[in-house]
Amino acid sequence: MARPFLSPALSFAILLAAAPAGAHEVGAWAGASSAPAERSEVAVAALDGKAYVIGDYNGATDLLIYDLAADSWSKGAPFPYPVHHTMAAEKGGRIYVFGGYVNGWEASDRVWAYDPKTNAWEARAPMPTPRAAGGATLVGEKIHVVGGSGSGRGNVRSHEVYDPAGNAWSKAADLPTPRDHLAVQTVEGRIVASGGRIDGDSGKNLAANQVYDPATDAWSEAAPLPTARSGVASAVLGREVLVIGGESNRRTYDEVEAFDLPANLWRALARLPTARHGFGAVTYKGRIYTLTGSPRPGGDRSGTVEVLDPKGAAPAR
């Protein structure tokens, strides 16, 4: 059973979440070079100053590589097959890609590692639980894969841990609120799982926000996401998780909300210029880069890249 998390601050956090978002917005956005191909329902991971965009709802397999310092794009070896709603994380100079939907809406258990030095993909040990639209995040030397959906889009609670060095899997405490299309990030050695939806239905978005402590193998409840949504991008800056954009069955979101884990508080930042979902975000030199995604609910796509400077000054170009 989940134990209370930072309960003394919870009531204040709820009051903050209920306040008008515009009163708390900070930061400034700027545009950057568009991707060479439009994408949505991608996984995005960063390594050595580059962001890697993997997968596509419409079946494209080219690996898109964005040089964050140079604001320029290139392509790497194509992913071995069409995949969408996959999950990715970096460890040890490689990008690891987990599951996703293949052959339409069949959840995959396959795992691949991309090595930028050889520009090649290598198959790795499959996940114990096939899934898509979950989250993958690095904690120490291991990658945690949390939540998501199986074939038929029914949610899975599974929380499984991949050891890249041993190419082996182990199990961890299940996600208390099963969901997909959620944000999963690591802050100060703990995992934050925010938002998402029930059984792939964007009309059933959630404000759930739960924190996993590897030291105790236990989840706890945290201040809820102020704007319930799914299909978000997310990134970490300092001790905050930024939850960006997303969708419902009626619209896409431009909300940008940041969760301060130690304080158990949310704050609003400047709104995303292009509301969208099915995209990714990475942090580079104190700024948040958002890449591709769909500006309309469902299966649209774009090559949009927009950059947030949370200190309020537009990034220099």
N, C-alpha and C positions, 0 to 999 in steps of 0.2 A: 504494500500500500504506500502511496506517495506521502512523504512527510511534508509539513509546511516549510516554505523557503523564505527566509528573511521576512517573517511576518510583521515585525515592527514597521517596516517601510511599505507594506502592501497597501494599506488604506491610502497613503499619500500617492502611491503610484497610480491607483485607480482614479483618484481625483485628477491627477495630471492627464491621464488618458482621456478623461471626459471633457477637458478644457478645449476651447477652440484651437485647432491645429495651427492656424495662421499666426496666433499669438506667440508661438515658440519657434517658428521656422528660422533657420540660419543656413548659411552656405550659399554658394553660387554654382551654377552649371554652365558648361561650355560644350560646344560640339567638337568632334574629332573626325578623322577620316573614316568614311563608311567602309564596311567589309566588302570584299570583292564579290561576294555572293550573299543573297538574302537567306536568313535562317530563322527558325524558331524551334522551340522545345529541345534546346541544346544543353550540353554540359560545358562549363568553362572552368579551367584551372590555370594557374600561373606558375611559371618556372623561369628563373634567371632573366627577369625583365621582359618576359613575353607571356601573352595570354593565348591559350589554346581553346578553340571552339570546336566541339565534337558533336556529331550527330545532326539530325534535321528531321522535322516532322514530314517534310515532303520528299525524303529519300536521298538527299545528297550525301555523299560520303567523303568529299574532300575535307582534309584537316586544314582549318583556317588558323593562321598564326599572326597575332598582332604584336608588333614591337612597340612596347609602351613608351619608350623614350623617343623613338624616331617617328611615332605616329604613322606607321606604315605596315602594310600587310604582305604576307607571303602564304604559300601553301606547303603542307607536308604530305607524307605518304597517306593516301586515303585510308579511312577506317575499313576493316575487312568486309563489312556488309552494311546495308542501310540500318540505322537504329535511331530511335527518338526516345526522349524522356530518360536518357541514361544519366549516370552519376560519375563524377571524376574528382580526383585529388592527386596532389603531387607528393612524392617521397623519394629521396635519394637520387635526384636527377632524372626521374621518370614521371610520366603522367599515367596514372592508373584509372581505367574506365570500367565501371561496374554495371552489369545488367542492361536495363532499358527494354523498350518494346521492339520486337522484330516481327516480320510477317504480319503486319497490322498491329494487333494488340496482344501479342503473345509475350509474356514476361520472360526474359532471358536470365540465366544464371551465369553467363559467360563473363570472364574478366580478361582484360587486355592491358598490357603495359607498352607505352610508347617511349622510345629512347631518342631524344633529339640528336644525339651524336651520330647515330646510325640511320636516323630517319626510317625506323622500322617498328612494326608492331609485333609483340610476342604474346601468345596465349599463356594465361596463368591459371592457378587453381580456381575452379568455379565456386560461386557463392553457394552456401547451403540452402538458401531460400531464393528462388528466382523472383526478381522484382524490378519495377521501374518507378520513376517519379518519387524516389526517396531522396536521401541526402548522404553524402560521403564527406568525412572530415578527418584530418590528421590529428591524433593525440599522441604526443611522444613519438615513438617509433612505429606506431600502428595506425591503420585507417579503419574508422568506424563507419559502417553502413547502416543507416537508421530509417525505419519506416518504409513507406511506399505502397505499391499495389502489385498484386499478382495478375495472372491472366484473367480476363473478365473484369479487371479494374477493382476487385475487392481488396480492401486494405489488409496489410500484414503488420503485425506488431514487431516483427523481428528486428533485433539489434545484433549485428554480427561484426566481428573484428578480424581484420586481415593483417597478417604479418608479412610484409613484403620480403624480409630477409629469409624467412623460412618457407614462404609461399604456402601458408597454412591459415586456416580459419578457426576461430573459437566463438563462443556465444557470450553475450552480455545481457544485462537486464532488459527486458522488452520495453518498448516505448509505451508509456501508460495510456496515451490517447492515440490509437492507430489512425493514420492519415497519410495522404500523399500530397505532392506538389508543395512541400513545406521547405522552410529554410533550416539548414543544419550547419552550425559553425562551432568552432572551438575558441573559447576565451579563457585565458588564465588557467588552462588545464582542464576546463569543464566544457561539456557540450551543451549548446543552447538549441532547442528545436522549437521553431516559431511558426504559427499559422498552419495553412494547409487546408485540405478538403476531405470529405468523407466519400470513399469509394469512387473517386474520379469525378464526382459531381460538383461542378463549380457553383452550383446553386446552394451547396451545403458547405460554405466556407467556415473556418474555425478561427477563433482568437487564442487558441491554446498556446501556452508558452511554458515549456518544461526544461529542466536543467538536469544533466547527468553528471555525477561525480564518479570518476573511475576508481578513486580510492575506496569507495564504499560499494561500488556497483549498484547504485541506487539513483532513481529519478526523484525530483521534487518539483512542486508547482512554483511558478514565478508570476510576476505581474503580467496579465494578458496583453497580447498584441492590441493596440488601440483600434486598428482598422482590420477586421477579419477579412482575410484574402488568401489566395493561393496562386501558384504559378509565379512566385516572386523570384527576384534575384536577391542575393545577399552577399555581404562581405564584412570583414572585421577591421575596425580601426581603433587602435588602443584597446580599451576595455569594453568597447561597444560593438554590438552586432547591428548592422544596418539592414533593414528589410525594405526592399525597393520594389515599387510597382506591383504587378499581379493582375488577377482578373476575377470576375464573377461570371455568372451566365448572362449578365446584362451589359457589362462594361469592363474596360481595363482601368487600372488605377495608376495615379501619379504620386500617391503618397510615398514618403520616405520617412521611416520611423526608426529611431536608434534606441537599442536597449542597453543600458548600463548594467552589467551583471552584478558587480559588487554592491551598487546602490539599489538594485531591483527597480529601476525607474526607466520610463520611456520619454523621449523627446522627439519633436517633429523637426525635420530639416527641410530645406527648400525642395519644392515639388519637382519631380522628374519632368523635364520638358516634353518628352514623348511618352505618354502613358503606354505601357506595354506589359506583356507577360511572356513566359517561355524563353527567358533570356538569362544571362549570367553577369556576374560582377567580380572584379578583382581589385585589390588595393595595391597602389604603387606610389611610393614617395608621398604619402599623406593624402592621396586623392583616390577617389573611387571611380573606376571605369566600368561602364555598363555596355554590354555588347549584344547586338542583334535583338531578336524577339519580335513578337506579333503585336501591332498596335490595335488590333481588334480582337474580341473574344473568339476563341476557336483557332482555326488553322492558318491564319494569315502569317506573314513573315516580313522581315526587314533587314537591312544592313546597318541600322542605326548604331552609332557609338556616341555616348554622352558622358561627360566627366564632371564629377562633383568635387569642388574644393570646399570642405566643411568649414574652413576658416573665413569664407566669404569672398575671396578674391578669385576671379576667373583664371583658370590655368593659362600660363603663357604658352604661346604656340611658336 
